[in-house]
Amino acid sequence: MARRRVVITGLGAVSSLGLDLPTTWDRILRGESGAGLITKFDTSKHTTKFACEVWGWDPEKYFARPEAKKLDRYTQYYIVAADEAMKSAGFDVTKIDPTRAGCILGTGIGGIHEIEASKVLQLERGADRISPFFVPKMMANAVAGQAAIRFGLQGTCYVTSSACASSSHAIGLALRTIQWGEADLMLTGGSEAATTELGLGGFCSLRALSTRNDDPKRASRPFDRDRDGFVMGEGGAALVLEELEHAKKRGATILAEVLGFGSTDDASHITAPNETGDGPSRAIRQALVDAGVGPESVQYVNAHGTSTELNDKIETLAIKKVFLDHAKKLAVSSTKSMVGHLLGASGAIELAVTALSIARGQVHATINYENPDPACDLDYVPNTARDMRIEHAISNSLGFGGHNTCLLLGRFRG
């Protein structure tokens, strides 16, 4: 059977820059930072005191109170993003075959809010006071199960967890599910809400976070010489992937085509990327081969771009190893410079942004790029968004555990 074509027909997002994708996208194009001092808990004993929170979140705007109490915050973020994505795709869910529609999502950590709150409850009031909703809220697969229930998706449904590559793996597997003929429609993406006392404390102990507490909005500075760590972000992003003929039959608006996926592992270190750049470069090559696209046909790279010393240098090296002289002609930018690092959800929001870049002919900047690093010598679209026509773009995600993924999108051609 010939491999089926897969397109993106719906997008949604919740981020520190907005509670929907249009607001997030507009502020990204303006080069705004979503970082600020953390408001959700006391950070006096943390070395980093800021993050890209989802500001102004009120679950009761979206869920009845009894429903909200059954959903951890990471699930809430995704459901709101998925509602937006399904609406933007123009779906009447009663008119699709539910057995041909599924849901594959990514999260790196899952329901840490519920875990922390329940542990405090247990210590203060005893184990018999733990809510019966504890397990259904905190389990990592809850987000996929809840999305399937909400939209009546009866096809394959599960969660991938591979740290910062989680939602990119989910999208790649959703792509394969449609290509292999197992579904006509897949809801995918991911969510994360790990800006908690324990979550922040763990990354502080790793010394992975920026400590620019006096100037949070300038703290995330991918590829800049003076970067000192990443900025934690939170939120969710949803994408509707659809088999091409299925989308055309119902007159869907097609934003971009998903052409290729690559996935590798460094097998080197649990938190540090391999300094050869071999793992991510192989993932990029796999995506190019999978798509049948030559390196010279790519115009844009949405980089993993964490603003950490090793990651930015090694991702730059990997891009140069694959694209050779063409690397200097690529526009490369980091969404994390504005929304922070959404951990397991980062690949989802970054691919959503990449799809919009293709559809609208605009590439966002890498903000806070002030002092070039000699080891990072590509065109990072510094500080100002750019109008450009994109035929093909890649989005990279690199996660703890040595996980490397690359997704390749193309301008839709009927």
Legacy VTK file of the C-alpha trace (Angstrom):
# vtk DataFile Version 3.0
C-alpha trace
ASCII
DATASET POLYDATA
POINTS 414 float
0.000 0.000 0.000
1.312 3.454 -0.897
2.122 5.611 2.092
-0.712 8.008 2.768
-0.173 11.765 2.913
-0.753 13.550 6.222
-1.669 17.203 6.732
-2.230 19.566 9.642
-5.763 20.963 9.759
-6.094 22.246 13.325
-3.950 23.908 15.982
-4.391 25.123 19.543
-2.154 26.281 22.377
-2.020 27.482 25.967
1.214 29.231 26.940
2.726 31.949 29.091
2.039 34.357 26.224
-1.638 33.547 25.843
-4.485 31.184 26.566
-5.027 30.511 22.862
-2.850 30.172 19.789
-3.648 33.486 18.033
-2.632 35.478 21.120
0.482 33.355 21.628
1.478 33.663 17.954
0.954 37.444 17.813
3.094 37.987 20.893
5.763 35.600 19.593
5.972 37.620 16.383
6.358 40.776 18.465
9.262 39.159 20.302
7.718 39.258 23.763
8.904 37.153 26.678
6.449 35.256 28.883
8.898 35.070 31.797
8.240 36.577 35.215
8.677 35.970 38.922
6.789 32.859 40.016
3.466 33.589 41.716
2.192 30.078 42.484
4.450 29.258 45.441
7.195 30.608 47.671
10.555 30.560 45.876
12.646 31.977 48.719
14.619 28.733 49.014
15.049 28.217 45.269
18.055 29.533 43.389
15.817 30.368 40.410
12.706 32.385 41.211
11.084 32.905 37.820
9.505 30.933 35.012
7.181 31.217 32.032
3.984 30.462 33.928
0.586 30.256 32.265
-0.440 33.601 33.689
-4.042 34.209 34.727
-5.105 30.579 34.530
-8.609 29.982 35.893
-9.797 26.434 35.194
-13.392 27.371 35.999
-13.485 29.482 32.829
-13.245 26.219 30.898
-14.523 23.465 33.185
-17.333 23.069 35.664
-15.878 22.956 39.185
-16.512 19.210 39.720
-14.792 18.440 36.391
-11.826 20.716 37.096
-11.219 18.909 40.395
-10.739 15.657 38.496
-8.064 17.035 36.131
-4.449 17.833 36.967
-3.305 21.157 35.572
-1.310 19.577 32.735
-4.479 17.833 31.533
-6.469 21.055 31.825
-3.972 22.889 29.622
-4.132 20.231 26.941
-7.918 19.916 26.880
-8.279 23.678 26.366
-5.691 23.602 23.564
-7.384 20.569 22.012
-10.809 22.253 22.099
-9.247 25.109 20.130
-7.502 22.763 17.679
-10.608 20.715 16.975
-12.681 23.867 16.520
-10.100 25.416 14.196
-10.081 22.189 12.161
-13.817 22.595 11.663
-14.832 19.234 13.066
-18.267 17.987 13.767
-17.153 14.979 15.787
-20.519 13.324 15.271
-19.780 13.066 11.544
-16.492 11.177 11.685
-15.915 7.475 12.244
-14.714 7.411 15.878
-12.939 4.102 15.373
-10.733 5.760 12.718
-9.718 8.631 15.004
-7.178 8.412 17.814
-5.026 10.359 20.227
-1.277 10.155 20.890
0.117 12.777 23.262
3.380 13.541 25.006
4.262 14.603 28.521
7.602 14.416 30.240
6.414 14.509 33.842
2.615 14.266 33.980
0.518 15.104 37.036
3.134 16.468 39.384
0.714 19.044 40.829
-1.505 16.252 42.113
1.451 14.197 43.377
2.827 17.086 45.437
-0.548 18.149 46.841
-1.491 14.594 47.795
1.829 13.960 49.503
1.299 17.038 51.671
-2.228 15.857 52.452
-0.973 12.400 53.413
1.690 13.805 55.744
-0.646 16.302 57.389
-3.906 14.325 57.587
-3.101 10.683 56.884
-3.294 8.257 53.985
-7.029 7.780 54.384
-7.554 11.394 53.286
-6.034 10.867 49.825
-8.592 11.604 47.128
-9.976 8.759 44.994
-9.087 11.018 42.069
-5.371 10.956 42.955
-4.367 8.139 40.590
-6.648 9.145 37.681
-5.307 12.709 37.925
-1.573 12.118 38.327
-0.994 9.245 35.886
0.860 10.357 32.770
-1.644 8.765 30.398
-4.582 10.628 31.959
-4.256 13.436 29.430
-4.738 11.105 26.469
-7.555 9.212 28.128
-9.384 12.424 29.001
-8.948 13.808 25.467
-10.287 10.595 23.943
-13.322 10.713 26.234
-13.991 14.381 25.471
-13.938 13.945 21.699
-15.116 10.345 21.438
-11.893 9.123 19.824
-11.990 5.317 19.802
-8.835 4.564 17.825
-5.351 4.070 19.266
-4.750 6.208 22.346
-1.655 6.525 24.535
1.067 8.809 25.869
4.761 8.939 25.006
7.253 10.072 27.621
10.785 10.891 26.534
11.569 14.052 28.489
11.815 17.080 26.186
11.223 14.961 23.080
7.926 13.544 24.380
5.426 15.437 22.243
7.627 15.242 19.158
7.664 11.460 19.527
3.878 11.587 19.949
3.449 13.607 16.757
5.790 11.304 14.849
3.831 8.249 15.970
0.529 9.954 15.116
1.970 10.601 11.651
2.873 6.928 11.264
-0.554 5.794 12.476
-2.210 7.676 9.621
0.441 6.789 7.061
0.038 3.086 7.841
-3.716 3.282 7.369
-4.682 2.650 10.992
-6.505 5.987 11.356
-7.740 8.906 9.270
-7.455 11.513 11.998
-5.187 11.864 15.007
-5.287 14.393 17.814
-1.725 14.892 18.996
0.661 17.276 20.763
1.424 17.448 24.458
1.221 19.252 27.765
3.295 20.011 30.837
2.745 21.795 34.137
5.916 21.124 36.105
6.421 24.625 37.493
5.930 23.427 41.057
8.069 23.600 44.179
9.456 20.134 43.537
9.751 20.485 39.769
11.575 23.805 39.954
13.735 22.567 42.834
14.858 19.532 40.882
16.015 21.566 37.917
17.691 24.061 40.234
19.651 21.194 41.758
20.729 20.121 38.280
21.978 23.683 37.725
20.130 23.628 34.425
18.156 26.847 34.960
19.075 30.458 34.421
19.527 32.389 37.654
18.982 35.818 36.107
16.425 36.598 38.824
16.814 40.359 38.450
15.817 40.293 34.784
13.638 37.266 33.911
12.527 38.499 30.501
16.134 38.569 29.285
17.063 35.235 30.845
16.241 32.884 27.972
18.870 33.715 25.369
19.481 30.717 23.094
22.760 30.716 21.205
23.918 33.899 22.956
27.368 33.876 24.495
26.026 34.953 27.896
23.337 32.283 28.286
23.298 30.662 31.700
20.551 28.053 31.525
16.998 27.494 30.399
13.787 29.072 31.684
11.040 26.689 32.775
7.814 27.013 30.846
4.436 25.365 31.019
1.385 24.914 28.841
0.078 22.674 26.122
-0.324 22.520 22.369
-2.615 20.411 20.221
-2.432 19.500 16.546
-5.011 17.776 14.374
-3.318 15.510 11.823
-5.462 14.191 9.030
-5.126 11.934 6.023
-5.108 14.161 2.955
-8.167 12.778 1.148
-10.132 12.766 4.400
-9.284 16.447 4.879
-10.068 17.390 1.279
-13.393 15.565 1.330
-14.685 17.749 4.128
-13.169 20.965 2.737
-10.654 21.461 5.528
-8.136 24.303 5.522
-4.675 22.739 5.263
-1.918 24.576 7.112
1.055 22.354 6.225
1.958 18.811 5.282
3.841 16.512 7.665
6.458 14.905 5.466
9.091 13.274 7.649
10.107 12.082 11.082
13.440 10.988 12.547
14.253 9.588 15.981
17.574 8.538 17.520
19.359 8.306 20.855
22.834 9.374 21.944
23.247 6.367 24.282
25.794 8.517 26.048
24.649 10.431 29.140
21.336 10.766 30.970
21.277 14.591 30.972
24.107 15.889 28.763
24.045 15.686 24.957
26.887 13.861 23.234
29.420 16.457 22.153
29.820 14.943 18.686
26.289 15.985 17.690
25.909 12.586 16.035
22.532 11.732 17.589
20.601 14.835 16.523
22.311 14.923 13.131
21.153 11.342 12.444
17.601 12.276 13.459
17.636 15.202 11.029
18.971 13.000 8.235
16.306 10.392 8.956
13.575 13.024 8.667
15.004 14.273 5.353
15.188 10.753 3.929
11.726 9.911 5.238
10.347 13.006 3.512
12.331 12.544 0.305
13.640 16.087 0.702
17.211 17.191 0.062
19.003 19.356 2.645
19.190 22.270 0.209
15.367 22.351 0.006
14.980 23.351 3.677
14.738 27.044 4.533
13.908 27.115 8.246
14.881 25.299 11.436
12.796 25.679 14.572
15.584 24.772 16.945
15.404 23.002 20.273
17.422 26.033 21.384
17.264 25.717 25.155
19.680 28.517 26.138
22.035 26.054 27.817
25.761 25.971 27.159
26.045 22.465 25.710
22.704 22.087 23.968
22.952 25.208 21.812
26.517 24.462 20.761
25.804 20.824 19.936
22.563 21.521 18.090
24.418 24.073 15.972
27.088 21.467 15.238
24.453 18.883 14.286
22.772 21.305 11.876
26.112 22.064 10.234
26.978 18.348 9.954
23.788 17.685 8.005
23.379 20.834 5.926
27.079 21.610 5.316
27.448 24.892 3.355
23.669 25.253 3.155
23.568 25.671 6.955
24.618 29.304 6.529
21.518 29.930 4.395
19.073 28.571 6.970
16.966 30.739 9.225
17.201 29.179 12.700
15.136 30.394 15.646
14.164 29.291 19.141
10.574 29.578 20.374
11.912 28.876 23.878
13.462 32.331 23.936
9.902 33.603 24.510
7.700 30.841 25.982
10.441 29.094 27.941
11.053 25.362 27.927
7.777 23.455 28.089
9.688 20.202 28.684
7.543 17.367 27.293
5.224 19.838 25.533
7.983 21.846 23.861
7.979 19.890 20.596
4.225 20.371 20.235
4.138 24.136 20.615
7.231 24.475 18.459
5.764 22.388 15.626
2.527 24.398 15.840
4.577 27.583 15.463
6.505 26.038 12.561
3.240 25.179 10.784
2.073 28.781 11.181
5.414 30.018 9.863
4.870 28.008 6.686
1.213 28.981 6.327
1.771 32.694 6.933
5.255 33.269 5.586
6.647 34.621 8.841
9.501 33.399 11.027
9.764 34.560 14.607
12.982 35.818 16.122
15.316 34.399 18.714
15.068 37.169 21.288
17.793 38.291 23.703
20.448 37.487 21.116
23.007 40.172 21.920
26.493 38.674 22.023
27.379 36.027 19.419
28.984 32.816 20.635
31.801 31.726 18.296
30.585 28.116 18.682
27.086 29.146 17.537
27.598 30.815 14.185
24.366 30.405 12.203
21.590 32.858 11.345
19.423 32.738 14.492
16.961 35.419 13.265
18.168 37.756 15.990
15.574 39.816 17.864
13.276 40.703 14.944
10.753 38.499 13.143
11.215 38.005 9.421
8.920 37.616 6.434
10.033 34.683 4.299
8.527 32.016 2.101
9.145 28.539 3.460
8.842 25.409 1.346
10.280 23.027 3.928
11.088 23.394 7.621
12.313 21.139 10.396
11.663 21.222 14.132
14.176 19.606 16.477
13.603 18.255 19.989
16.395 16.895 22.179
15.611 15.359 25.568
17.260 14.072 28.720
18.054 10.429 28.137
19.768 11.322 24.867
16.494 11.348 22.906
16.634 13.189 19.581
13.735 13.826 17.233
13.184 15.805 14.073
9.889 16.548 12.327
9.834 17.895 8.789
6.950 19.989 7.455
6.310 21.209 3.933
4.109 23.766 2.239
1.015 21.918 1.081
0.892 21.256 -2.625
-2.332 19.627 -3.785
LINES 1 415
414 0 1 2 3 4 5 6 7 8 9 10 11 12 13 14 15 16 17 18 19 20 21 22 23 24 25 26 27 28 29 30 31 32 33 34 35 36 37 38 39 40 41 42 43 44 45 46 47 48 49 50 51 52 53 54 55 56 57 58 59 60 61 62 63 64 65 66 67 68 69 70 71 72 73 74 75 76 77 78 79 80 81 82 83 84 85 86 87 88 89 90 91 92 93 94 95 96 97 98 99 100 101 102 103 104 105 106 107 108 109 110 111 112 113 114 115 116 117 118 119 120 121 122 123 124 125 126 127 128 129 130 131 132 133 134 135 136 137 138 139 140 141 142 143 144 145 146 147 148 149 150 151 152 153 154 155 156 157 158 159 160 161 162 163 164 165 166 167 168 169 170 171 172 173 174 175 176 177 178 179 180 181 182 183 184 185 186 187 188 189 190 191 192 193 194 195 196 197 198 199 200 201 202 203 204 205 206 207 208 209 210 211 212 213 214 215 216 217 218 219 220 221 222 223 224 225 226 227 228 229 230 231 232 233 234 235 236 237 238 239 240 241 242 243 244 245 246 247 248 249 250 251 252 253 254 255 256 257 258 259 260 261 262 263 264 265 266 267 268 269 270 271 272 273 274 275 276 277 278 279 280 281 282 283 284 285 286 287 288 289 290 291 292 293 294 295 296 297 298 299 300 301 302 303 304 305 306 307 308 309 310 311 312 313 314 315 316 317 318 319 320 321 322 323 324 325 326 327 328 329 330 331 332 333 334 335 336 337 338 339 340 341 342 343 344 345 346 347 348 349 350 351 352 353 354 355 356 357 358 359 360 361 362 363 364 365 366 367 368 369 370 371 372 373 374 375 376 377 378 379 380 381 382 383 384 385 386 387 388 389 390 391 392 393 394 395 396 397 398 399 400 401 402 403 404 405 406 407 408 409 410 411 412 413
